[in-house]
Each structure stands twice: as structure tokens, then as C-alpha cells.
Amino acid sequence: MGLSLEVSLRLTVAALMQATGQSQRGVAGALGLTQTQVSRRQSGASAWTLRDVDVLAEHYGIDVLDLLGGPTRACEALIAHREHRPDTEERAAR
């Protein structure tokens, strides 16, 4: 049996934070929460909400299904998003 969706989401958020160098405080700012609220969600003391999932996906520029697909899928989507951003393509053309 695999990980629960709740555990998978916590691992995914941790992986995305690591990949982007973002702190809980940064994630909290994007969500309109406090760092303590994000910490409670990441520790499992509180649950991530569906609104949180929507905002997290938008914040990282990935699809909700990629976010819910686990750390590997989310990080791959993050990399693909970053590689296809217009500002990245402009820098590459210079």
C-alpha cells in the first residue's frame, strides 16, 4: 500500500520548497497564512485544504494533478515550467 494523499502532499510541498529554496515563511506568504500554520500542515497537525492545493499549484506554476501526483511528478513539472517560461527563453536567446 502506498502513501496516503495527505502524506504525499506534505512530502511534495517539502520537495518543492527544497527545489526552489523557499522557506515555510515564503509558502505561508503565498497562501496568506502564517509560518506556524504552514508548519502545522507540514507536520500533519492540521490538514492542507483544497484551497491550499489550488494556491500551491498556482504559486509553483504547476497543474494541481502534478502537485497531487507526488514529489517526483511535481518537481518534474516545476522544472518543465521553469524551462518554458518566456523570460527563460529570452535569456537563452541572448
Disulfide bonds with the S-S distance in Angstrom:
none
